[in-house]
Each structure stands twice: as C-alpha cells, then as structure tokens.
Amino acid sequence: MTETEAALRAALARPAGPSSDFDLNPGIRPSADKPLRPAAVLVPVWLRPEGAALILTKRSSHLKHHPGQIALPGGKVDPTDSGPEAAALRETWEEIGLPPDRVEILGTLPVHETVTGFAVTPFVGLIRGPFDPTPEAGEVDEVFTVPLSHVLTPSRFAIERRRWMGVWRRYYAVPYGPYYIWGATARILRGLSRRVEL
C-alpha cells in the first residue's frame, strides 16, 4: 500500500462534519418545500509513478448548467442507477472514459448540499496503471490532472465571493495554473484536505 493510499484510507475512517455551500452563506438556504436532488461524483485519485494526481474535467462552454466550470466527474442519480455509487461510476465512464472496473472505491465524503439544489455524495476512488482519458463530446471540453498534494494542502484554499442571483455569495477556491477550481468542487476537496495528513 502506498503512502497516499494509506493516508486516504485513514482520512476516510475519521469522523467528518457536514458539507454545504450554505456554511459560508447562512442567509441563503434551500426551500423547505423543494427537496435537494440526489447526485454523486467521483474523486478520482490516479496513482502514477511520478506522483498521485486528481483527475478533473472542464465542462463544455455550451452547457446550460455550469458552463466552462471545473468539476469532478459525476452527475445526478438516475432512476436506472442502483444508487449514488453506481451513478458516480456511470457518469465517470461517460465523461472521461474510465471503466467502472478500473476504480477501487475507498469510501465516501459527507453529502454536500449545493446552492443549485443538489445533495451530492462524493466517492473517493483509486485508479492504478495507464489510463488515456476520453472527454465526452459535447459535455466535457478537457480532462486534466492536478497534483494531489495541491488540493490536499488546506492553506491553498481561499474564500472568495461573487454576485449570484442578486446577492453576494462566498465560496472556496483552489486555483491551479490556468484552472479556476471553485464552488462545490473546491468545497468537497477542502473537506478532504482537512482530513488527510500527507
């Protein structure tokens, strides 16, 4: 077992608090009469000889929702999915061409509530060996990697803000090179970084 794998397994065994876009925005709460829709993402950790890396996507700029944003592979849970894990693996296969049998699921992070109305279950999974990502046409503009150490360093995360639906919204961001990683993706990764000791 590699040091990275051991650190992730230990982190996932530790208790964790809730995860939400609303913790930085207490004045913005989801409507009680509109339940959050279930979704799931994979936090794909690629164990490579040159060092562990996180696989991320850049969403197509033509999409209706979250165009051009950096995201973890995943999406809503469909009725045909057996559950959130199946949804995360299916979406990952569709979005980046990673077969489900190539992923070893280590565990889950706390369900993350988003201001866009989703309850997202993040699954941390390991990928070993060679992998040639294939971006989903029309959905994903780019598949890229970030050194895992970058997103597991809490000091790299900053709280920023922007106008959203007429009000200021605060969020976490963890930029890497030309990639602006922010919002729910950054919040999920920050939660993981707080639990891991590398």
C-alpha positions as CSV (number, residue, x, y, z in Angstrom):
1,M,0.0,0.0,0.0
2,T,1.4,3.4,-1.0
3,E,1.7,6.3,1.5
4,T,-1.0,8.2,-0.4
5,E,-3.5,5.3,-0.3
6,A,-2.8,4.8,3.4
7,A,-3.4,8.5,4.1
8,L,-6.7,8.5,2.2
9,R,-7.9,5.3,3.9
10,A,-7.1,6.8,7.3
11,A,-8.7,10.1,6.4
12,L,-11.9,8.4,5.3
13,A,-12.1,6.5,8.6
14,R,-12.2,9.7,10.6
15,P,-15.5,11.4,11.5
16,A,-16.4,14.4,9.4
17,G,-18.9,17.2,9.8
18,P,-21.5,18.3,7.3
19,S,-20.5,19.8,3.9
20,S,-22.5,22.6,2.3
21,D,-22.4,25.6,0.1
22,F,-24.5,27.3,2.8
23,D,-21.9,27.2,5.6
24,L,-20.3,30.4,4.1
25,N,-23.7,31.8,3.1
26,P,-26.1,31.4,6.1
27,G,-28.5,33.9,4.5
28,I,-29.1,31.6,1.5
29,R,-30.9,28.4,2.4
30,P,-32.7,25.8,0.2
31,S,-36.5,26.0,0.2
32,A,-38.0,23.5,2.7
33,D,-40.7,22.5,0.2
34,K,-38.2,21.7,-2.6
35,P,-36.0,18.8,-1.6
36,L,-32.5,18.6,-2.9
37,R,-32.0,16.2,-5.8
38,P,-29.6,13.3,-5.3
39,A,-26.3,13.4,-7.3
40,A,-22.9,11.8,-7.0
41,V,-19.3,12.5,-8.0
42,L,-16.1,10.6,-8.1
43,V,-12.9,12.0,-6.5
44,P,-10.6,10.0,-8.8
45,V,-7.1,9.7,-7.4
46,W,-4.7,8.4,-10.0
47,L,-1.7,6.6,-8.5
48,R,1.2,7.3,-11.0
49,P,4.9,6.7,-10.8
50,E,5.5,10.5,-11.0
51,G,3.1,11.1,-8.1
52,A,-0.6,10.9,-7.2
53,A,-2.9,13.1,-9.2
54,L,-6.5,14.2,-9.1
55,I,-8.5,13.9,-12.3
56,L,-10.8,16.8,-13.1
57,T,-12.9,17.9,-16.0
58,K,-13.6,21.3,-17.6
59,R,-17.3,21.3,-18.6
60,S,-18.2,22.4,-22.1
61,S,-18.8,26.1,-22.5
62,H,-22.0,25.3,-24.4
63,L,-23.8,23.6,-21.5
64,K,-26.9,25.1,-19.9
65,H,-25.7,24.5,-16.3
66,H,-22.2,25.4,-15.0
67,P,-20.7,26.0,-18.5
68,G,-16.9,26.0,-18.5
69,Q,-16.6,25.2,-14.9
70,I,-14.0,22.8,-13.4
71,A,-15.7,19.7,-11.9
72,L,-15.3,16.3,-10.5
73,P,-16.8,13.7,-12.9
74,G,-20.3,12.9,-11.9
75,G,-23.9,14.0,-12.1
76,K,-27.5,13.3,-10.9
77,V,-28.6,9.9,-9.8
78,D,-30.9,8.4,-12.5
79,P,-33.8,6.0,-11.8
80,T,-31.9,3.3,-13.5
81,D,-28.9,3.6,-11.2
82,S,-28.8,1.2,-8.2
83,G,-27.6,4.1,-6.0
84,P,-25.2,7.1,-5.8
85,E,-22.0,4.9,-6.2
86,A,-23.4,3.4,-9.4
87,A,-24.3,6.9,-10.7
88,A,-20.8,8.3,-9.9
89,L,-19.1,5.4,-11.7
90,R,-21.5,5.6,-14.7
91,E,-21.1,9.4,-15.1
92,T,-17.3,9.0,-14.8
93,W,-17.3,6.4,-17.6
94,E,-19.4,8.6,-19.8
95,E,-17.5,11.8,-19.1
96,I,-13.9,10.7,-19.1
97,G,-13.9,7.1,-20.5
98,L,-12.8,5.4,-17.2
99,P,-14.4,2.0,-16.9
100,P,-16.0,1.3,-13.5
101,D,-13.9,-1.9,-13.0
102,R,-10.8,0.3,-13.1
103,V,-11.9,2.2,-9.9
104,E,-11.3,1.0,-6.4
105,I,-13.8,2.9,-4.1
106,L,-12.1,3.7,-0.8
107,G,-15.1,5.4,0.8
108,T,-17.3,8.4,0.8
109,L,-17.1,12.0,2.0
110,P,-20.1,13.8,3.6
111,V,-23.0,14.5,1.3
112,H,-22.5,18.1,0.0
113,E,-25.5,20.4,-0.3
114,T,-25.3,22.8,-3.2
115,V,-27.0,26.2,-3.8
116,T,-28.1,24.8,-7.2
117,G,-30.3,22.3,-5.5
118,F,-28.4,19.0,-5.3
119,A,-27.3,16.7,-2.5
120,V,-24.0,15.3,-3.8
121,T,-22.4,12.2,-2.5
122,P,-18.6,12.2,-3.2
123,F,-16.8,8.8,-3.6
124,V,-13.1,8.7,-3.3
125,G,-11.6,6.1,-5.7
126,L,-8.2,4.9,-6.7
127,I,-7.0,4.4,-10.3
128,R,-3.9,2.4,-11.0
129,G,-1.9,1.8,-14.1
130,P,-2.1,3.6,-17.5
131,F,-5.2,5.5,-18.4
132,D,-6.0,7.6,-21.5
133,P,-8.9,9.9,-20.7
134,T,-11.5,10.4,-23.4
135,P,-13.6,13.6,-22.9
136,E,-17.3,13.1,-23.6
137,A,-18.2,15.0,-26.8
138,G,-20.5,18.0,-26.2
139,E,-20.2,17.7,-22.4
140,V,-16.5,17.9,-21.5
141,D,-14.1,20.2,-23.1
142,E,-11.0,18.9,-21.3
143,V,-9.8,16.2,-18.9
144,F,-6.7,17.2,-16.9
145,T,-4.9,16.3,-13.7
146,V,-3.8,18.3,-10.7
147,P,-1.1,17.0,-8.3
148,L,-3.0,15.5,-5.3
149,S,-0.7,17.4,-2.9
150,H,-2.0,20.7,-4.3
151,V,-5.6,20.0,-3.3
152,L,-4.7,18.3,0.0
153,T,-3.0,21.4,1.3
154,P,-5.6,23.4,3.3
155,S,-3.6,26.7,3.0
156,R,-4.0,26.7,-0.8
157,F,-7.8,27.2,-0.4
158,A,-9.1,30.8,-0.2
159,I,-12.6,32.2,0.4
160,E,-13.8,34.4,-2.4
161,R,-17.1,35.9,-3.4
162,R,-19.2,36.9,-6.4
163,R,-22.7,38.2,-7.1
164,W,-25.2,35.3,-7.5
165,M,-28.9,35.9,-8.1
166,G,-28.6,39.5,-6.9
167,V,-26.7,38.7,-3.6
168,W,-23.0,38.2,-2.7
169,R,-22.1,34.5,-2.5
170,R,-19.0,33.4,-0.7
171,Y,-17.2,30.2,-1.8
172,Y,-14.0,28.3,-1.6
173,A,-11.4,28.4,-4.5
174,V,-8.2,26.5,-5.0
175,P,-6.8,27.7,-8.4
176,Y,-4.2,25.6,-10.2
177,G,-2.3,27.1,-13.2
178,P,-5.0,28.2,-15.7
179,Y,-7.7,26.2,-13.9
180,Y,-10.0,28.1,-11.5
181,I,-11.3,25.4,-9.2
182,W,-14.1,26.8,-7.1
183,G,-17.6,26.3,-5.7
184,A,-18.9,22.8,-4.7
185,T,-15.8,21.1,-6.2
186,A,-13.4,23.2,-4.1
187,R,-15.6,22.7,-1.0
188,I,-15.6,19.0,-1.4
189,L,-11.8,18.9,-1.9
190,R,-11.3,21.2,1.1
191,G,-13.2,18.8,3.2
192,L,-11.0,16.0,2.1
193,S,-7.8,18.1,2.7
194,R,-8.8,18.8,6.3
195,R,-8.9,15.1,7.0
196,V,-5.8,13.9,5.2
197,E,-2.3,14.2,6.7
198,L,0.4,13.6,4.0
